Amino acid sequence: MLFSKTWADACNEDSQAKPFWIDFFEIFGITNKRVATFELNVKKLGGAQGFVDLFWPGVLLVEHKSRGKSLDDAVDQAIGYLHNLPERDLPQLVVVCDFARFRVRRLATGETAEFELKHLHKHVKLFGLLAGYKVQDIQAEDPVNIKAAERMGRLHDALKASGYSGHALEVLLVRLLFCLFADDTGIFQPAQSFRDFVEERTAPDGSDLGPRLGQLFQVLNTHESQRSKNIDEQLGQFAYINGRLFEETLPMADFSTAMREALLDACALDWSAISPAIFGSLFQSIMDEKARRNLGAHYTSEANILKLIKPLFLDELHAEFERVKGHRNKLFEFHKKLRQQTFFDPACGCGNFLVISYRELRELELKVLRADHELSAHKGQLTVDVHGLIGVNVDQFFGIEIEEFPAQIAQVALWLVDHQMNLRVSVEFGLYFARIPLKSSPQIRHANALRLDWNEVLPAERCSYVLGNPPFVGAKFMDDAQREDTRLVFKGIDNAGLLDFVSAWYIKAARYMHCAPACRSAFVSTNSITQGEQVGVLWGWMLSQGIRIQFAHRTFNWSNEARGKAAVHCVIVGFGLKDYSDKMIFEYEDIKGTPLAVPAKNINPYLVDAPDVVLPRRNTPICDVPEIGIGNKPIDGGNYLFSTEERDAFIALEPKSEKWFRRWLGGDEFLNGYERWCLWLGDCPPSELRAMPEAMKRIQAVKNLRLASKSAPTRKLADTPTRFHVENKPVTDYMLIPRVSSEKRLFIPMGYIDKETLTSDSAHIVTGTTRLHFGVMSSTMHNAWVRATCGRLESRYRYSKDIVYNNYPWPGFAGEPLSDKHRTAIEQAAQCVLDARAQFASSSLADLYDPLTMPPALLKAHQKLDTAVDAAYQPSGGKKSYASDAERVAFLFELYQRITSLLPAPAAKKKHKSQTTES
């Protein structure tokens, strides 16, 4: 207001423009001699010379006119200057002014605001960037995040190529990241202090940049009261940072002209727009050339992080706030509660989960301050002591990270988001608030989380929430170090060799929470830990420790928002020792879509609303149905297997072999409808074998292959080279079930095969079946069970004998026996499915069961089959119709419990002498 009154009568550009802008800068505590140049000589568009009235590289360009002159002409003149400016010098704001009026254009967005001098106080936020005083809507998908990482990547490569590498390089880049961010967010005053320091205080050839940076880091680590009185004025303006960020003395880096230019290019970005929540992962990827080729492929989107933290703690805290926001005393107690919450990510990486959790906690605290301010205002208290009221801080956040560089990034990212939130508070209440020097630090430990006692980082009794996204490594793909880590964690757990790497974090969390019943945990995991054999191993143990699942996201696509997106099928499991009544399952109709929250009475390890059941491996079915087996496994190196063309060529060479060829079907051949053949010589008399020299060559090749094996049982098979390792040749026609089938299909295609056809071990064989068995197994009821309980190969369904088939509760085995009416209805409907398939004999089963190409006649036949099968379950408590797979599976688990309760108890396993009981 004082500025507007002082300059209300100014009108002459020549004599008054310069003092006008000097005075203007002082509104923000800035002296122009350090940041801006008056009457800068530049070339305009077209090559003519011109003079910019005021220019602050990378920040501001001003074209000033005498009162009453055209602002439109001034804008055209200002824009004309931009074309010949280096990209990194392009200003964020272009301002034209005639003393009485301002027109402000934000170059990045094209947004323009115009107002009179007397209203400057209403629009002063437009100029907040002059002091780093700006708040932006940070978007994780903003291209500036990628651009920032790429520019830092170029600097990293240049430093590494010069021989500056390892720990020193990592720390240097972390410090530069902080300085770049501080330059644009008001930590360094005035704005662009770091850029100006590099540009003005270092030589263009970069020869002294390393020592000058070392000098700056020393200043940032020294309190103002302890600095030399002879310190350079430009260095002296930098605030004391503390936080140990600049404490370590680094080796001197040697910079070149190009490296200095790379750093200045990085300075030119608006780092206030960078999202600390995702930039850490991007920043980490610059250290890895392979990762950088797919830059941003592995960071986690904020939307996915919120899927975990909202049901874990955020929704509950927001609900509590809504209950207390009108009561000042309760609001005060709630605010104290926020300060007492602690968050622990034992596989924190670059800190994404901690950063988003901190930001959301600060957002909630801001709501508390607003509510308190409104309640106070009614009593005439119109000001808020922001410094005294901000309670939530980074020291409530703890993490463990096995790699040093991400651990450093996590700590800095938390400081950066802290400052972003402090700026939010500043804008909200009109009082500048910053926590510089850094007095509080997040506790990020560089260590192996599977070897470290988590209590050393945060005692369990002080921990509110354990959360995160531990690494995804399948049990078969762990390296030796990971196997040794998990061996220690899995000690005492039967069959733990089946467990994926991520399971170790579940087990450590369960043990950690043992003395902290109120603590809650939630992890993102590949969905394999809720499917197949791993369920019985992991969750059998977890349930025995008193762990209960409190909320869960069923399988969804865990993707990110960067280019080259990486995606994997995941679940989120929230668990703890406390059994909550308001459990929630998040269902996904489309795994890439939005979940539907469904209340649940109980969430079992398969993430359905059903009793806590874990399915054991069974050798025989729980119901009186035909047993299922595996197909043939030759171990022949392909010597006995032929395409149709190869078979015909072999027969032409060896005519006597023709009668020994049999059709060969595996899961892929069955689904995709192509022919393969097997030369089956196991039943061929020796005299005929010796009369077929080409066949003998094949036999010898198989023998040699087996003899060369590292496996003793395989070498033993070399004694009988015409026989298969596993042989299953039914004497009657049989039903074939592919072991692996696409997750896109509503039904796993099954079918009848003639007894002369040999099936490979990529398929299951069931003999003695009727249309009843085919019908039930082809129904939505059975396929829902498969989807919930089977293991996966990548994302495809992997049908299993011991877990899926042998544990399946068939209709008619609990409650009323299956009636002739229901049996007949299923058999007739099953035949209709086969008849519908036969109408499209030229199409493969893959074509027929692709949801996009499935013929309406076949779909209708399956719907009729579903009606018949569902009706057969109704006497056992089933419904007439089901809203989802989850409803079907919940019913099947209850039926499973009833059926298995009637089975005789399994005989106790005899211990081998080598087995000992752990004390």
NORRA-V155513 format. One record per residue. RES is the residue in one small letter. SS is DSSP state (H for helix, E for strand, L for the rest). PSI is psi in whole degrees, -180 to 180 (none if undefined). NEAR is the number of other C-alpha atoms within 10 Angstrom. Layout:
RES|SS|PSI|NEAR / RES|SS|PSI|NEAR
This chain:
m|L|-42|11 / l|H|-42|10 / f|H|-45|16 / s|H|-41|17 / k|H|-40|10 / t|H|-39|11 / w|L|18|17 / a|L|-31|13 / d|L|2|11 / a|L|146|16 / c|L|-17|17 / n|L|119|14 / e|H|-46|17 / d|H|-42|10 / s|H|-21|11 / q|H|-14|14 / a|H|-47|23 / k|H|-51|17 / p|H|-29|10 / f|H|-47|16 / w|H|-29|18 / i|H|-44|15 / d|H|-39|18 / f|H|-46|17 / f|H|-32|18 / e|H|-19|12 / i|L|-34|15 / f|L|12|18 / g|L|29|13 / i|L|135|19 / t|L|129|16 / n|H|-25|18 / k|H|-20|9 / r|H|-19|13 / v|H|-33|19 / a|L|153|20 / t|E|133|16 / f|E|144|17 / e|E|52|14 / l|E|131|14 / n|E|117|13 / v|E|161|17 / k|E|133|18 / k|L|172|20 / l|L|126|15 / g|L|-12|9 / g|L|-11|10 / a|L|151|8 / q|E|147|11 / g|E|171|16 / f|E|117|17 / v|E|129|20 / d|E|-43|20 / l|E|133|21 / f|E|127|22 / w|E|103|22 / p|L|130|22 / g|L|-4|20 / v|L|-56|22 / l|E|137|22 / l|E|129|25 / v|E|132|22 / e|E|116|25 / h|E|139|26 / k|L|161|21 / s|L|156|18 / r|L|133|17 / g|L|-10|12 / k|L|160|12 / s|L|124|13 / l|H|-28|20 / d|H|-45|11 / d|H|-37|12 / a|H|-39|20 / v|H|-47|20 / d|H|-41|12 / q|H|-43|18 / a|H|-44|22 / i|H|-34|15 / g|H|-29|15 / y|H|-23|21 / l|H|-29|19 / h|L|-27|16 / n|L|13|14 / l|L|143|14 / p|L|148|11 / e|H|-41|14 / r|H|-15|15 / d|H|-5|19 / l|L|132|24 / p|L|157|21 / q|L|-33|20 / l|E|137|24 / v|E|122|22 / v|E|131|23 / v|E|147|27 / c|E|144|27 / d|L|33|24 / f|L|-51|24 / a|L|-28|18 / r|E|147|18 / f|E|142|19 / r|E|121|18 / v|E|125|22 / r|E|127|19 / r|E|115|16 / l|L|-37|15 / a|L|-35|10 / t|L|-16|8 / g|L|1|10 / e|L|138|10 / t|E|138|13 / a|E|140|13 / e|E|137|15 / f|E|165|15 / e|E|158|15 / l|H|-40|21 / k|H|-16|16 / h|H|13|13 / l|H|-40|17 / h|H|-25|12 / k|H|-19|11 / h|L|14|15 / v|H|-23|11 / k|H|-23|14 / l|H|-29|16 / f|H|11|17 / g|H|-28|17 / l|H|-20|23 / l|H|-29|26 / a|H|15|22 / g|L|14|23 / y|L|79|23 / k|L|149|21 / v|L|131|20 / q|L|159|11 / d|L|97|8 / i|L|125|14 / q|L|125|15 / a|L|-34|23 / e|L|2|16 / d|L|128|14 / p|H|-20|12 / v|H|-28|18 / n|H|-44|24 / i|H|-45|21 / k|H|-41|15 / a|H|-46|22 / a|H|-38|23 / e|H|-41|19 / r|H|-40|18 / m|H|-32|22 / g|H|-40|23 / r|H|-40|17 / l|H|-42|23 / h|H|-47|23 / d|H|-42|16 / a|H|-42|18 / l|H|-43|19 / k|H|-40|15 / a|H|-27|10 / s|L|-5|14 / g|L|2|11 / y|L|110|20 / s|L|-175|16 / g|H|-146|11 / h|H|-43|11 / a|H|-42|16 / l|H|-43|20 / e|H|-46|19 / v|H|-41|20 / l|H|-44|21 / l|H|-37|19 / v|H|-43|23 / r|H|-42|19 / l|H|-38|18 / l|H|-46|23 / f|H|-45|19 / c|H|-40|20 / l|H|-44|25 / f|H|-43|27 / a|H|-31|22 / d|H|-28|25 / d|H|2|30 / t|L|14|28 / g|L|-1|25 / i|L|-45|26 / f|L|133|23 / q|L|135|21 / p|L|174|24 / a|L|149|23 / q|L|18|28 / s|H|-41|24 / f|H|-44|26 / r|H|-46|22 / d|H|-39|19 / f|H|-47|15 / v|H|-42|20 / e|H|-38|17 / e|H|-25|12 / r|H|6|14 / t|L|152|18 / a|L|146|15 / p|L|-28|16 / d|L|1|14 / g|L|3|18 / s|L|-30|16 / d|L|11|17 / l|H|-42|24 / g|H|-54|18 / p|H|-37|16 / r|H|-37|19 / l|H|-41|20 / g|H|-39|18 / q|H|-43|13 / l|H|-44|18 / f|H|-38|23 / q|H|-40|17 / v|H|-43|23 / l|H|-22|21 / n|L|4|21 / t|L|127|18 / h|L|146|14 / e|H|-36|15 / s|H|-17|8 / q|H|5|8 / r|L|155|14 / s|L|143|11 / k|L|-17|10 / n|L|15|7 / i|L|143|11 / d|L|135|9 / e|H|-41|9 / q|H|-34|14 / l|H|-38|17 / g|H|-19|17 / q|L|-15|15 / f|L|137|18 / a|L|153|18 / y|L|127|23 / i|L|-46|22 / n|E|-148|18 / g|L|8|18 / r|L|4|11 / l|L|-36|19 / f|L|20|22 / e|L|-43|14 / e|L|137|12 / t|L|124|10 / l|L|153|14 / p|L|151|13 / m|L|132|15 / a|L|141|22 / d|L|120|16 / f|L|152|22 / s|L|179|20 / t|H|-47|13 / a|H|-36|15 / m|H|-39|21 / r|H|-40|23 / e|H|-37|19 / a|H|-39|19 / l|H|-41|21 / l|H|-34|20 / d|H|-40|19 / a|H|-38|24 / c|H|-30|28 / a|L|-19|22 / l|L|154|24 / d|L|96|19 / w|H|-12|22 / s|H|-19|24 / a|H|-3|21 / i|L|137|24 / s|L|111|23 / p|H|-25|32 / a|H|-31|30 / i|H|-17|30 / f|H|-29|24 / g|H|-45|29 / s|H|-39|24 / l|H|-44|26 / f|H|-40|29 / q|H|-37|22 / s|H|-20|24 / i|L|-18|23 / m|L|-10|19 / d|L|114|12 / e|H|-39|12 / k|H|-44|10 / a|H|-35|15 / r|H|-25|18 / r|H|-23|12 / n|L|49|15 / l|L|126|24 / g|L|5|27 / a|L|-17|21 / h|L|6|21 / y|L|157|25 / t|L|131|23 / s|L|151|19 / e|H|-37|18 / a|H|-40|13 / n|H|-36|16 / i|H|-40|20 / l|H|-28|16 / k|H|-30|16 / l|H|-49|26 / i|H|-24|22 / k|H|-54|15 / p|H|-22|19 / l|H|-46|23 / f|H|-28|17 / l|H|-45|17 / d|H|-42|12 / e|H|-41|11 / l|H|-40|18 / h|H|-39|14 / a|H|-41|10 / e|H|-40|14 / f|H|-43|20 / e|H|-33|11 / r|H|-30|12 / v|H|-6|17 / k|L|-18|21 / g|L|2|14 / h|L|113|12 / r|H|-42|17 / n|H|-43|12 / k|H|-37|15 / l|H|-40|21 / f|H|-44|15 / e|H|-37|11 / f|H|-41|19 / h|H|-42|20 / k|H|-39|13 / k|H|-42|13 / l|H|-41|19 / r|H|-23|17 / q|H|-11|15 / q|L|139|16 / t|L|146|18 / f|E|133|24 / f|E|119|26 / d|E|105|26 / p|L|13|28 / a|L|60|24 / c|L|-14|26 / g|L|-128|30 / c|L|9|33 / g|L|17|33 / n|H|-48|27 / f|H|-39|30 / l|H|-41|30 / v|H|-48|26 / i|H|-39|21 / s|H|-43|22 / y|H|-45|23 / r|H|-43|21 / e|H|-35|17 / l|H|-40|21 / r|H|-37|24 / e|H|-42|15 / l|H|-39|19 / e|H|-37|22 / l|H|-38|18 / k|H|-39|15 / v|H|-45|23 / l|H|-40|24 / r|H|-48|17 / a|H|-42|19 / d|H|-39|19 / h|H|-42|18 / e|H|-41|16 / l|H|-38|17 / s|H|-36|15 / a|H|-33|13 / h|L|-19|9 / k|L|11|8 / g|L|7|8 / q|L|102|11 / l|L|3|11 / t|L|157|11 / v|L|129|17 / d|L|85|11 / v|H|-44|17 / h|H|-36|13 / g|H|-25|7 / l|H|-27|12 / i|L|119|17 / g|L|-42|16 / v|L|133|21 / n|L|168|20 / v|H|-18|23 / d|H|3|16 / q|H|2|22 / f|E|132|25 / f|E|149|25 / g|E|162|31 / i|E|135|25 / e|E|130|23 / i|L|-25|17 / e|L|139|15 / e|H|-45|17 / f|H|-49|23 / p|H|-34|24 / a|H|-41|25 / q|H|-42|23 / i|H|-42|28 / a|H|-44|30 / q|H|-45|27 / v|H|-39|24 / a|H|-38|27 / l|H|-39|27 / w|H|-40|23 / l|H|-45|24 / v|H|-29|21 / d|H|-45|22 / h|H|-39|21 / q|H|-42|26 / m|H|-33|21 / n|H|-36|21 / l|H|-37|24 / r|H|-45|21 / v|H|-41|25 / s|H|-46|18 / v|H|-40|17 / e|H|-42|13 / f|H|2|17 / g|L|19|13 / l|L|124|14 / y|L|127|16 / f|L|119|18 / a|L|145|18 / r|L|65|15 / i|L|128|15 / p|L|161|15 / l|E|109|14 / k|L|-26|12 / s|L|143|15 / s|L|142|20 / p|L|152|20 / q|E|89|19 / i|E|115|27 / r|E|127|22 / h|E|102|16 / a|L|171|17 / n|L|111|15 / a|L|-24|22 / l|L|-12|22 / r|L|-24|12 / l|L|142|13 / d|L|117|13 / w|H|-25|19 / n|H|-21|12 / e|H|-25|9 / v|L|-48|16 / l|L|113|18 / p|L|135|14 / a|H|-37|23 / e|H|-16|15 / r|H|-5|15 / c|L|131|23 / s|L|-44|20 / y|E|135|23 / v|E|130|25 / l|E|165|25 / g|E|-168|28 / n|L|74|23 / p|L|162|22 / p|L|146|17 / f|L|106|17 / v|L|124|17 / g|L|156|15 / a|H|-35|18 / k|H|-8|12 / f|H|7|12 / m|L|145|15 / d|L|178|10 / d|H|-40|9 / a|H|-41|9 / q|H|-38|14 / r|H|-39|17 / e|H|-39|14 / d|H|-47|16 / t|H|-29|24 / r|H|-40|16 / l|H|-40|12 / v|H|-38|18 / f|L|1|20 / k|L|128|10 / g|L|-2|13 / i|L|121|14 / d|L|141|13 / n|L|28|13 / a|H|-15|19 / g|H|-15|16 / l|H|-13|16 / l|L|141|22 / d|L|162|23 / f|L|-40|24 / v|L|-26|22 / s|H|-29|27 / a|H|-34|22 / w|H|-36|21 / y|H|-45|21 / i|H|-43|20 / k|H|-40|17 / a|H|-41|23 / a|H|-42|23 / r|H|-39|16 / y|H|-41|20 / m|H|-5|23 / h|H|-37|17 / c|H|17|13 / a|L|73|19 / p|L|-25|15 / a|L|-16|16 / c|L|142|22 / r|E|148|22 / s|E|154|26 / a|E|132|26 / f|E|149|23 / v|E|137|24 / s|E|157|27 / t|E|149|26 / n|H|-2|21 / s|H|-26|25 / i|H|-6|25 / t|H|20|27 / q|L|154|23 / g|H|-148|27 / e|H|-28|24 / q|H|-28|23 / v|H|-49|24 / g|H|-37|22 / v|H|-56|22 / l|H|-55|26 / w|H|-24|25 / g|H|-43|19 / w|H|-44|17 / m|H|-45|21 / l|H|-36|18 / s|H|-19|9 / q|L|4|14 / g|L|7|13 / i|L|138|20 / r|E|140|22 / i|E|126|26 / q|E|-30|27 / f|E|162|27 / a|E|141|30 / h|E|121|24 / r|E|178|23 / t|E|129|25 / f|E|170|24 / n|E|109|18 / w|E|91|23 / s|L|179|20 / n|L|-179|22 / e|L|21|19 / a|L|167|23 / r|L|157|14 / g|L|46|13 / k|L|134|15 / a|L|138|17 / a|L|148|15 / v|E|153|16 / h|E|120|18 / c|E|167|23 / v|E|162|24 / i|E|129|26 / v|E|120|25 / g|E|130|24 / f|E|163|25 / g|E|-176|26 / l|L|-18|22 / k|L|137|16 / d|L|102|14 / y|L|147|15 / s|L|-28|11 / d|L|63|11 / k|E|156|20 / m|E|132|23 / i|E|131|25 / f|E|111|23 / e|E|146|23 / y|L|110|17 / e|L|-39|14 / d|L|122|11 / i|L|-15|15 / k|L|2|14 / g|L|-160|11 / t|L|138|12 / p|L|157|17 / l|E|124|13 / a|E|122|15 / v|E|118|11 / p|E|146|15 / a|E|144|17 / k|L|-38|15 / n|L|147|23 / i|L|115|23 / n|L|175|22 / p|L|-15|28 / y|L|7|26 / l|L|44|27 / v|L|158|26 / d|L|88|23 / a|L|169|21 / p|L|159|16 / d|L|87|21 / v|L|138|18 / v|L|130|24 / l|L|123|25 / p|L|162|17 / r|L|127|16 / r|L|142|14 / n|L|-24|13 / t|L|157|16 / p|L|152|20 / i|L|-15|19 / c|L|165|21 / d|L|78|10 / v|L|164|15 / p|L|146|15 / e|L|155|17 / i|E|144|22 / g|E|178|17 / i|E|158|21 / g|L|-167|26 / n|E|141|23 / k|E|103|16 / p|L|-41|22 / i|L|66|18 / d|L|1|21 / g|L|20|12 / g|L|4|12 / n|L|-26|18 / y|L|1|21 / l|E|139|20 / f|E|146|20 / s|E|172|15 / t|H|-42|14 / e|H|-42|12 / e|H|-39|13 / r|H|-48|21 / d|H|-39|14 / a|H|-38|13 / f|H|-42|16 / i|H|-38|16 / a|H|-34|12 / l|H|-32|13 / e|L|77|16 / p|H|-32|12 / k|H|-13|14 / s|H|-13|22 / e|H|-42|14 / k|H|-12|11 / w|H|2|13 / f|E|135|18 / r|E|146|16 / r|E|140|19 / w|E|123|22 / l|E|126|27 / g|L|-177|22 / g|H|-41|23 / d|H|-44|16 / e|H|-41|18 / f|H|-45|23 / l|H|-38|22 / n|H|-1|13 / g|L|36|16 / y|L|159|12 / e|L|140|15 / r|E|162|18 / w|E|152|20 / c|E|132|23 / l|E|97|21 / w|L|107|21 / l|L|6|20 / g|L|-27|14 / d|L|7|9 / c|L|127|13 / p|L|148|9 / p|H|-37|10 / s|H|-37|8 / e|H|-37|12 / l|H|-46|17 / r|H|-20|11 / a|L|3|13 / m|L|86|15 / p|H|-35|13 / e|H|-37|15 / a|H|-37|20 / m|H|-36|14 / k|H|-40|12 / r|H|-43|19 / i|H|-43|22 / q|H|-39|15 / a|H|-39|18 / v|H|-43|25 / k|H|-46|21 / n|H|-41|15 / l|H|-46|18 / r|H|-38|23 / l|H|-29|18 / a|L|-5|13 / s|L|150|13 / k|L|-13|9 / s|L|126|10 / a|H|-43|11 / p|H|-36|12 / t|H|-42|17 / r|H|-35|16 / k|H|-34|14 / l|H|-18|18 / a|H|-18|21 / d|H|-26|12 / t|H|72|13 / p|L|-16|23 / t|L|-8|24 / r|L|160|20 / f|L|161|17 / h|L|-47|16 / v|E|128|14 / e|L|128|17 / n|L|96|16 / k|L|89|16 / p|L|150|18 / v|L|-5|10 / t|L|168|11 / d|L|154|17 / y|E|170|19 / m|E|136|20 / l|E|135|26 / i|E|118|26 / p|E|138|26 / r|L|-30|23 / v|E|133|20 / s|E|149|22 / s|L|139|18 / e|L|-12|16 / k|L|-21|14 / r|L|141|18 / l|L|-28|18 / f|L|140|23 / i|L|118|26 / p|L|132|19 / m|E|162|20 / g|E|169|15 / y|E|138|17 / i|E|142|17 / d|L|154|13 / k|L|-19|15 / e|L|-13|14 / t|L|133|18 / l|E|137|22 / t|E|139|28 / s|E|174|23 / d|L|7|21 / s|L|12|18 / a|E|158|22 / h|E|154|23 / i|E|132|25 / v|E|119|21 / t|E|161|18 / g|L|23|14 / t|L|159|15 / t|L|179|13 / r|H|-24|18 / l|H|-48|20 / h|H|-44|19 / f|H|-42|22 / g|H|-47|27 / v|H|-43|23 / m|H|-19|24 / s|L|4|23 / s|L|164|24 / t|H|-33|22 / m|H|-51|23 / h|H|-39|24 / n|H|-30|21 / a|H|-41|19 / w|H|-43|23 / v|H|-50|25 / r|H|-32|24 / a|H|-29|21 / t|H|-17|29 / c|L|161|23 / g|E|178|26 / r|E|147|19 / l|E|107|15 / e|L|-115|12 / s|L|-3|17 / r|E|150|17 / y|E|137|23 / r|E|99|22 / y|L|133|25 / s|L|151|25 / k|H|-52|23 / d|H|-34|20 / i|H|-51|24 / v|H|-59|26 / y|H|-50|25 / n|L|-18|22 / n|L|1|24 / y|L|129|24 / p|L|108|26 / w|L|157|26 / p|L|146|26 / g|L|8|19 / f|L|5|18 / a|L|126|21 / g|L|-141|15 / e|L|142|14 / p|L|156|12 / l|L|123|17 / s|L|159|13 / d|H|-35|9 / k|H|-48|10 / h|H|-40|19 / r|H|-48|19 / t|H|-41|14 / a|H|-42|20 / i|H|-45|28 / e|H|-41|21 / q|H|-42|17 / a|H|-36|23 / a|H|-41|29 / q|H|-35|17 / c|H|-36|20 / v|H|-45|23 / l|H|-39|19 / d|H|-38|14 / a|H|-38|20 / r|H|-41|20 / a|H|-22|12 / q|L|-18|12 / f|L|56|14 / a|L|-26|10 / s|L|-7|10 / s|L|143|13 / s|L|164|16 / l|H|-32|21 / a|H|-39|20 / d|H|-45|17 / l|H|-30|22 / y|L|9|22 / d|L|124|15 / p|L|-26|14 / l|L|-23|10 / t|L|5|10 / m|L|123|15 / p|L|141|17 / p|H|-35|11 / a|H|-39|15 / l|H|-42|21 / l|H|-42|17 / k|H|-38|14 / a|H|-40|19 / h|H|-36|24 / q|H|-40|16 / k|H|-38|20 / l|H|-42|26 / d|H|-41|23 / t|H|-43|17 / a|H|-43|25 / v|H|-44|30 / d|H|-40|24 / a|H|-35|19 / a|H|-25|27 / y|H|-14|26 / q|H|-39|16 / p|L|-20|17 / s|L|9|20 / g|L|5|15 / g|L|166|18 / k|L|166|15 / k|L|-34|13 / s|L|158|13 / y|L|141|13 / a|L|-22|7 / s|L|167|11 / d|H|-39|19 / a|H|-40|22 / e|H|-42|18 / r|H|-46|22 / v|H|-37|25 / a|H|-44|20 / f|H|-43|23 / l|H|-35|24 / f|H|-40|24 / e|H|-42|17 / l|H|-40|23 / y|H|-45|21 / q|H|-41|15 / r|H|-42|16 / i|H|-48|19 / t|H|-23|15 / s|H|-20|10 / l|L|-9|10 / l|L|151|10 / p|L|147|7 / a|L|139|8 / p|L|146|6 / a|L|142|6 / a|L|139|6 / k|L|136|6 / k|L|135|7 / k|L|138|9 / h|L|156|7 / k|L|-27|6 / s|L|-15|5 / q|L|140|8 / t|L|153|8 / t|L|127|6 / e|L|130|6 / s|L|none|4
